[in-house]
Amino acid sequence: MVGDGEIDDGEAELTLARQDDRLVLAGDPRRHGHPLAVDFVTGRAAHRRRFGGGRGQLVARACGLAKGVTPSVVDATAGLGRDAFVLASLGADVLLVERVAAIFALLEDGLARALVDPETREVAARMHLVRGDAGRDLASLVASSGVAPEVIHLDPMFPHRDKSALVKKEMRLFRTLAGYDPDSPRLLEAALDVATHRVVVKRPRKAPPLKGPPPRHVIEDKTSRYDLYVHRRLVA
C-alpha cells in the first residue's frame, strides 16, 4: 500500500493523506475539486445499494445477473470500485484488479472500512482486491485469486467529455493518475482468452467499440452502453 504523502508515480500535484479516518487523494481544489476517497458505506454507494434497482441495473444485466443466475465476475479495471460494489451487493463474488498504486490504496482503505460496518461487511466480503496490470497479467492474476472468471467486466478510460462540472473535476483527478487506456484492444484480447462465459465492456453510449472482434450483443441506457462478447450462456 502506498503510504501517506506524495504518491509514487511522480504526480507531485496529487497527494495521499488521512482525512476524517479515511484515505483521500487530493490536489488543487480549483482543478480537481474535493479530495477523492472510496466509500462503500455512505453516500452514493449506500443510496445505490438501497434504491439502485437491483438486478435491473444496466451493469447487472450486462454481467448476466438474473433470477437464479449469479456469476462470478472479474472487474479487470476496478477504478473506484463502484460497479464491483453493485455486483457484490447483488450476490456476486468479484475480483477487483487495479494497476495504479494510489487508486489501489484508496480501494484497500474503502474495503477495510466496509468490512467492519455491519451494513456492508457481507457485501465487502465478496470483493477481493489485487494489484496488477490486467492487460499484461490477467490470466495469472485470476489463476492466483481463486475466483472463477465466468464474466470479465472492463471499463477502460475513454477521452470523452462529461457534462457535469463535478464529474469533470473528479474524472480529471482520476485521469491524472490513471491516464487513458491506449492498450484497450490488448486488454479485450486478454479478457476474451480468460473469461469462461462472457466479457462485457462499458462504453459511453456513442463511443465506438474497442478494436477487435465485434460484440455479439449491445445493451444501453441514456448515457452508457455495454458491448457483450459471449462465449457461452450463463445458467443457474
N, C-alpha and C positions, 0 to 999 in steps of 0.2 A: 504494500500500500504506500502511496506517496504521502510523505509527511506534510505537516502544515507549512505554510510559507510558499515560496515561489515554486511553481510546477516545474517538472523536469524535462519539458520538451522545448525549452528555450523561449517560450512566450512570456517575456517578462511583464507584459501588461496584465496578466492574469495571475491570481494567487489563490491557493487553497488555505482556508483558515477555519477555525472553530467559531461558530456564532450561534448562541442560544442552544447549546448542546447538540448541534449538528454541524456536519462539514459542509462548507459552501465554497463555491468558486466565484470569485469576484474580480471585477475590473472597473474601469472608469464608468460610473453610472450614466454619464451622458451618452456613452457609446453602447454600453452593454446592459443598462437597466439594473434591476435588482440582482443581488447575488443569487446564484443558481445552486439549488440543492435537490436531492432526490428525496421525496417524501411520499411514502406509500400509506401513511396513517391518516393524514388530514388533507384538507384542500381538495384539489381536483381529483386525486385518486380515490378519496373517500366518497365523493359525490358520484363518481362514475361506478364505483363498486356497488353503491346502493340503488342508483337510478339510471344506470347506463344503458339498460335494455337487454341485459342477459345475453343469451346466445343469438339474439337477433342482430347484435352489433356486427359491423362490417368485418372487423378483424376475426371475430369468432366464426362467421360464415365462411370467410376465405380459408381459415385453417381447418375447416371441416368439423367444428364442434356442433353436434346436432343431438337430437334425442337418442340417448343410448350410445353415443359415439363421443369419446373424449380422447383424442390422440395426444401423444407426447410431442412436444414442439421444441425445436432449437431456434432461438432468436439469435441469428448469427450477426446481427448489427444492433446490439442491445440498446445503445444510446442511453436515454434516461429511464428505460425500463417500463415505460407506460403501457405499451402493448403487451409486454410479457406479464405485467401485473394483472391486466384484464383477463388474459388467458388463464393464469393461475387462479384467479378468483372464480373462474368458471369450472375449475377442477383439473385443469391440465398440468402435468409436470413440464416445466420449462427450463431449458438450459440457456442461460444468457451468456453470449460471447461478446466481449468488448476489448478492443485493441488499444484504446487511448488510456494512458495511465491515470490521468486526472479524472476522467469520466468513470473509469473503473472504481476509483476511490470513492466517488460520490455514490455509486451504486452499492458498494460494500457497506458504506455508512447507512444508507437508506434501508437496506435489508436488515442490518443489525438492529435498527430501531423498530422495524416492523415485526421482527421475531420476538420481541419482548412485549408487544402490545397485544392485549387479549383479543381485539377485534381483527387483527391482521396476521397473527402468528401462524395460523393454519395455512393461509394463502402463501405467506413468505416461505414456509417450509417446503413448498412445491417449486420454489425458484432456486436454481443452482447456478452460481456465478463463476465464470472462469475468464481469465485474461488471455487473449491471443488474437492472432490475425486470421480471421476465418477464410479470407481469400487464399491464404497460403497453407494453413494448417487445420482446416475444418475437420478433415477425416480423423486426424489424431486427437484433436480436442474432444470430439464426440466419442471416440472409442474409449478414452480415459475417463469419461464422465459417468458412464453407466446409464445415461438417458438414451432410450431408443429414438432414433431420428425419423419418426414417421412423417412429420411435417417440418420443413425448414422455412422460417419467416425471414424475409430480407426487406430492409428499409434503407437502401443506400441514399447517401446525401445527394441532393439534386439542386442545382443552382437556379431555383425558381424564386419568384417574388411572393412574399406573403403580404396580405392586405393589412393585417393588424400590426400597429406600431409596437405593441407589447411583444407579439410573437417575433417580429423583426429583431428586436433587441436580444431576446433570448436566443434566437437562432444565430444571430451574429456572434454571440459569445460562444455558442456551441461549435460553430463552424471555424472560429479562430483556432480551436483545438483540433477538431476532427478533420477539417478540410472537406473537400468533396471526394467522391469515390470514382476516380477515373478507371479503376480496375474492376468496376462492377460486372463487366462481362466474365471476368475470371471468377468472381465470387458466385455468379449464377452457375457457371460450369461446375464449380466445386460443390455447390448445393445440390445440383441435379445428380451428381455422382453419389452423394451421401444419403439423400433423403430416400426413404423406402416407399413413400406413398405420394407426396406432393411437395412442390416448392411454391411459395406464394411471395410475390414481390409487390410491395406497397409503392405506389407512384402518385404524384399529383394527377388529377383526372385527365388533363390534356397533355401530359408528358408522353414522349414516345416510349415504347417498350425498350428494355435493355437489349443490347446487341446479342444475338444468339438465336436459338430456336424460337419460333412464335409461341405465345401462350395458347393453351388449349381453351381456356375459358377466361372471361373477364367479368368482374362484378365491381360496381362503383356506386358512390353517392354523389352529393353535390360538389365535393371538393377533392375526394380521394378515389383511387382506383386500385384494385388488386388484380394482378395478372397471375393466373393459375397455370402451373405446369404439372400435369397429373401423370404419375406413373401407374397407379392402381387406385381402386376405390377404397375408401375408408369404411370399415364395417365394425359393428358392435362386437 
